[in-house]
Amino acid sequence: MKKTLRSLLALALASLMALTFLSAVLAAAGDVDLDGKVTASDARLALRRAVNLETYEAGSAEFVAADVDYDGKVTASDARLILRAAVGLETLSEPTGETEYDILRTGTFNLVATMEDETGTRPMNMAVGKNGEVYMETEMDGVSIGILIRKETVLFISSTKMYMLNIGKKTYADASLITTVVPDLDLESITDEVKNNGFTQMPPLSAASSHGAAEFEGTACEVYTFESEETGKKTNVYLAGSKLIAIEQFDGTGALVSRMRVESVTAGFPAFPPEGYTKQDLLSFITDIEGTVEP
């Protein structure tokens, strides 16, 4: 039996979900009490940490949320910025790109990598935008497919759309109707998750629990380790100078969950549709895809 389009879609989305692990235990900038809001209470907690009346450790979710100027410390200056944000006088700044890891933290990037997890090892080309839009390329049995999920507004009506691309044939189709046959696929929740709990909340390197010299598959690196005291989950980020080499995720028992070997990270989000692509109706597109996948 031929592998179905649903299998291809599930594989691509699995790669996306595997890459959101760093933000899973983190809070938004300024949300020190982790309640989903930035209030005067958060400023108070940051000030108490600045004068050593609170004891949350460097690298914890609370510490990263309180360090709103990204200098690796929690000071009275951070508390002041959080209070101004709470009353609408300040917009907390986003991180700026210095290393390829920092480009990921800006929330708008193109990533080319190889992902290894429980589903196997596969190439991955991914882009994320600040409004939660996600573009993903992956390969299965020689078929290269692309998936774009984004919110669109037409005549003041907003909806979340999914487009699929047949990279080999340079065609694309509006595939939003696929959600009717994949009921557990919630497009809006994906874009909301990326926008509200995404890569801008990845911790700065200065918030690492530890770091030091290491070697990753023959490349001399600095490894930055982020560890959750609550769950024991750990993430290693490997850098060679400004170049991001790899990101590894481990569960609370120390078992490897995923390993991403990075080829490149660049800023920006690709234009859609890509130049030279032709639009198809969904039925023709699916027929072409399923006719290409090997039995």
Secondary structure, 3 states (H helix, E strand, C coil): CCCCHHHHHHHHHHHHHHCCHHHCCCCCCCCCCCCCCCCHHHHHHHHHHHCCCCCCCCCCHHHHHHCCCCCCCCCHHHHHHHHHHHCCCCCCCCCCCCCHHHHHHHCCEEEEEEEEECCEEEEEEEEECCCCCEEEEEEECCEEEEEEEEEEEECCEEEEEEEEEECCCCEEEECHHHHHCCCCCCHHHHHHHHHHCCHHHCCCHHHCCEEEEEEECCEEEEEEEEECCCCCCEEEEEEECCEEEEEEEECCCCCEEEEEEEEEEEECCCCCCCCCCEECCHHHHHHHHHHHCCC
